[in-house]
Amino acid sequence: MYSKDEILKAMETCLDDHEKVIFKARHGVELDPATLEQLYSNFNISRDVLISIEGKVLRYLRQNKNPHN
């Protein structure tokens, strides 16, 4: 499990501004979480794009996880 701070750092490090907005909307950072349907229509993105954005954050977290945790 990752802390909120770790996730926010990963998001800030590896996502561009547009991707950050989508990630925040999906996961309820600063606002209520959006449904998948809302994301697809409001941002005009596909499921694959959303998976790619979330994958970037997860890869960063896995690669930068402190081995002492």
C-alpha positions in Angstrom: 0.0 0.0 0.0 1.2 3.5 -0.9 0.7 6.6 1.2 -1.2 9.6 -0.1 2.1 11.5 -0.2 3.8 8.9 -2.3 1.0 8.8 -4.8 0.9 12.6 -5.1 4.7 12.7 -5.6 4.4 10.1 -8.3 1.6 12.0 -10.0 3.5 15.2 -9.9 6.7 13.6 -11.2 5.5 11.5 -14.1 2.3 13.0 -15.5 1.8 16.0 -17.7 -0.8 18.7 -16.7 -3.7 17.1 -18.6 -2.9 13.7 -17.2 -2.8 15.1 -13.7 -6.3 16.6 -14.1 -7.6 13.2 -15.3 -5.9 11.3 -12.5 -7.1 13.7 -9.8 -10.7 13.4 -11.2 -10.5 9.6 -11.3 -9.2 9.2 -7.7 -11.0 12.1 -6.0 -8.0 14.2 -5.3 -9.3 17.6 -4.3 -12.8 16.7 -5.6 -15.3 13.8 -5.5 -14.1 10.9 -7.7 -15.5 10.8 -11.2 -17.1 7.7 -12.7 -15.4 6.1 -15.6 -18.3 7.3 -17.9 -17.8 10.9 -16.7 -14.1 10.7 -17.4 -14.6 9.2 -20.9 -17.1 11.8 -21.9 -15.8 14.9 -20.1 -12.2 14.4 -21.2 -12.9 12.7 -24.4 -10.6 9.8 -23.6 -10.7 6.1 -24.0 -10.3 3.4 -21.5 -6.8 2.7 -22.8 -5.7 6.3 -22.1 -7.0 6.1 -18.5 -5.2 2.8 -18.0 -2.0 4.3 -19.5 -2.2 7.3 -17.1 -2.7 5.1 -14.0 0.0 2.7 -15.2 2.6 5.6 -15.3 1.9 6.4 -11.7 2.0 2.7 -10.6 5.3 2.1 -12.5 6.8 5.1 -10.8 5.7 3.9 -7.4 7.1 0.4 -7.9 10.4 1.7 -9.2 10.8 4.2 -6.4 9.5 2.2 -3.5 11.8 2.4 -0.5 13.1 -1.1 0.1 13.0 -0.5 3.9 9.2 -0.2 4.0 
